[in-house]
Amino acid sequence: MSKYLRVIDTQAPVVQNYYALVFCRGERVKPRVSLGRWIWFCILEVFFGQELLESLVTTAANSGCPEEPDPNREYGEPNQLNLHIPSGIFTNLFRGQLLQLLYYKFYLQYLFLLPVSMPNEDEKAKLIDVARVRFRLRKRLLYLVIPFRRVYLFTAVLVNVGADVLAYIVTTNVTVAILVGVALEFIRRLLKL
């Protein structure tokens, strides 16, 4: 005979509005990124954010580098930003924009990434040279990976449903609405190549 005991945990869960974090510019990036560019970064992130997160999680298994050892294993493997972007047909096509996304959103907005040395900002040339700067994931923020993936997925579902409803309103044809939904999902999955 088993004796059931109820399990309790009085520790408060982490409650945060991840949608606001993903879609609203924080104080650190607001003066640096225009609203139009931010919207573009958000669109890119919905399409490619999950892959970027997976790449960062992959590097989290390793720690330390010659420039700055990590004896407490608090950080992931340091790499140049370009090496944190997984190679693929569409990620290579948007690589320059994804580099901007990693810098402004994953480094400055979310604080996921930490540079081993400070990036060289040349305001005269209007450039931030990160070619010799390696960035590493803050492992204590790994708990954010799942909520961020949910934001990306939910946003994709909302866009798909919105397009379906709009297609139905315009055409009053269920078949067209279904085809629009299938086409959008196909495009979303195609971008993973």
C-alpha positions as CSV (number, residue, x, y, z in Angstrom):
1,M,0.0,0.0,0.0
2,S,1.5,3.3,-1.1
3,K,1.1,6.4,1.0
4,Y,0.6,9.6,-1.0
5,L,2.2,12.7,0.3
6,R,1.5,16.1,-1.3
7,V,4.5,18.0,-2.6
8,I,4.7,21.7,-1.9
9,D,7.2,24.5,-2.8
10,T,6.8,27.9,-1.3
11,Q,9.5,29.5,-3.4
12,A,7.9,32.1,-5.7
13,P,8.2,31.4,-9.4
14,V,10.0,33.8,-11.7
15,V,7.3,36.1,-13.1
16,Q,8.3,38.3,-16.0
17,N,6.6,39.7,-19.1
18,Y,8.8,38.1,-21.7
19,Y,6.7,39.6,-24.5
20,A,7.6,43.1,-23.4
21,L,11.2,42.1,-23.0
22,V,11.3,40.7,-26.6
23,F,9.2,43.4,-28.3
24,C,9.9,46.6,-26.4
25,R,13.2,48.5,-26.5
26,G,14.9,48.8,-23.1
27,E,16.6,51.9,-21.8
28,R,20.1,50.5,-22.9
29,V,19.1,50.2,-26.6
30,K,16.4,52.9,-27.1
31,P,19.0,55.6,-27.8
32,R,21.0,53.3,-30.1
33,V,18.3,51.6,-32.2
34,S,15.5,53.3,-34.1
35,L,11.9,52.0,-33.8
36,G,11.9,50.9,-37.4
37,R,15.1,48.9,-37.0
38,W,13.8,47.4,-33.7
39,I,10.7,46.2,-35.5
40,W,12.9,44.6,-38.1
41,F,15.0,42.9,-35.4
42,C,11.8,41.6,-33.8
43,I,10.7,40.1,-37.1
44,L,14.1,38.5,-37.6
45,E,14.0,37.2,-34.1
46,V,10.7,35.5,-34.5
47,F,12.0,33.7,-37.5
48,F,15.6,32.9,-36.3
49,G,15.6,33.4,-32.5
50,Q,15.1,29.8,-31.7
51,E,18.1,28.7,-33.7
52,L,20.2,31.5,-32.1
53,L,19.2,30.3,-28.7
54,E,20.0,26.7,-29.5
55,S,23.4,27.7,-30.8
56,L,24.1,29.6,-27.5
57,V,22.9,26.6,-25.4
58,T,25.2,24.4,-27.4
59,T,28.2,26.6,-26.4
60,A,27.1,26.7,-22.8
61,A,28.5,23.2,-22.2
62,N,32.0,24.5,-22.5
63,S,33.6,27.2,-20.3
64,G,36.6,29.3,-20.0
65,C,39.1,30.8,-22.5
66,P,42.8,31.7,-22.3
67,E,42.1,35.4,-21.9
68,E,39.7,34.9,-19.0
69,P,39.5,31.5,-17.3
70,D,36.1,30.5,-15.9
71,P,36.8,28.3,-12.9
72,N,33.2,28.5,-11.6
73,R,31.8,27.6,-15.1
74,E,29.5,30.6,-15.1
75,Y,29.7,31.3,-18.8
76,G,29.6,29.4,-22.0
77,E,32.3,29.0,-24.6
78,P,33.4,32.4,-25.9
79,N,33.1,32.9,-29.7
80,Q,32.9,35.8,-32.1
81,L,29.3,36.8,-32.7
82,N,29.5,35.4,-36.2
83,L,30.3,32.0,-34.8
84,H,27.2,32.1,-32.6
85,I,25.1,32.2,-35.8
86,P,24.4,28.6,-37.1
87,S,25.2,28.2,-40.7
88,G,22.3,27.6,-43.1
89,I,20.9,28.9,-46.4
90,F,18.8,31.6,-44.8
91,T,20.9,32.4,-41.8
92,N,23.8,33.0,-44.1
93,L,21.6,35.2,-46.3
94,F,20.6,37.3,-43.2
95,R,24.0,36.9,-41.4
96,G,24.8,40.6,-41.3
97,Q,21.3,41.4,-39.8
98,L,21.6,38.5,-37.3
99,L,24.9,39.9,-36.2
100,Q,23.1,43.2,-35.4
101,L,20.3,41.2,-33.7
102,L,22.8,39.3,-31.4
103,Y,24.6,42.5,-30.5
104,Y,21.6,44.8,-29.8
105,K,19.1,42.3,-28.5
106,F,21.0,39.3,-27.0
107,Y,23.9,41.4,-25.6
108,L,22.5,44.8,-24.8
109,Q,18.8,44.1,-24.3
110,Y,18.6,40.6,-22.7
111,L,22.1,40.5,-21.3
112,F,22.4,36.9,-22.5
113,L,25.9,37.5,-23.9
114,L,28.9,39.0,-22.2
115,P,32.0,40.1,-24.1
116,V,35.3,38.9,-23.0
117,S,36.7,42.3,-23.9
118,M,34.8,45.5,-24.7
119,P,33.8,46.1,-28.3
120,N,35.5,48.9,-30.2
121,E,33.0,51.7,-30.9
122,D,34.1,54.1,-33.6
123,E,31.4,56.8,-33.7
124,K,33.2,58.7,-36.5
125,A,33.0,55.7,-38.8
126,K,29.6,54.7,-37.2
127,L,30.8,51.2,-36.6
128,I,31.2,48.8,-33.7
129,D,34.0,46.4,-34.5
130,V,33.5,43.0,-32.8
131,A,35.8,41.0,-35.1
132,R,38.3,40.5,-32.3
133,V,35.8,40.3,-29.4
134,R,34.4,37.0,-28.2
135,F,31.1,36.8,-26.5
136,R,29.9,34.1,-24.1
137,L,26.5,33.1,-22.7
138,R,25.7,33.8,-19.1
139,K,24.7,30.4,-17.9
140,R,22.6,31.8,-15.1
141,L,20.2,33.1,-17.7
142,L,19.6,29.7,-19.4
143,Y,16.2,29.5,-17.7
144,L,15.0,32.1,-20.2
145,V,15.5,29.9,-23.2
146,I,12.1,28.1,-22.8
147,P,10.0,31.3,-22.3
148,F,11.8,33.0,-25.2
149,R,11.0,30.0,-27.5
150,R,7.4,30.2,-26.3
151,V,7.3,33.9,-27.3
152,Y,8.6,33.1,-30.8
153,L,6.2,30.2,-31.3
154,F,3.2,32.1,-30.0
155,T,4.0,35.1,-32.2
156,A,4.3,32.8,-35.2
157,V,0.9,31.2,-34.4
158,L,-0.7,34.6,-34.0
159,V,0.6,35.8,-37.3
160,N,-0.6,32.6,-39.0
161,V,-4.1,32.8,-37.4
162,G,-4.3,36.5,-38.2
163,A,-3.3,35.9,-41.9
164,D,-5.9,33.1,-42.0
165,V,-8.7,35.3,-40.7
166,L,-7.7,38.1,-43.0
167,A,-7.6,35.7,-46.0
168,Y,-11.1,34.4,-45.1
169,I,-12.5,38.0,-44.6
170,V,-11.1,39.1,-48.0
171,T,-12.1,35.9,-50.0
172,T,-14.8,34.3,-47.8
173,N,-13.2,31.0,-49.0
174,V,-12.1,28.5,-46.3
175,T,-9.8,26.8,-48.8
176,V,-7.9,29.9,-49.5
177,A,-7.6,30.7,-45.7
178,I,-6.2,27.2,-45.1
179,L,-3.8,27.5,-48.0
180,V,-2.5,30.8,-46.6
181,G,-1.9,29.2,-43.3
182,V,-0.1,26.2,-44.8
183,A,2.0,28.5,-47.0
184,L,3.0,30.7,-44.0
185,E,4.0,27.6,-41.9
186,F,5.9,26.2,-44.9
187,I,7.8,29.5,-45.2
188,R,8.6,29.5,-41.5
189,R,9.9,26.0,-41.6
190,L,11.8,26.6,-44.9
191,L,13.7,29.4,-43.2
192,K,15.3,26.8,-40.9
193,L,17.3,25.4,-43.8
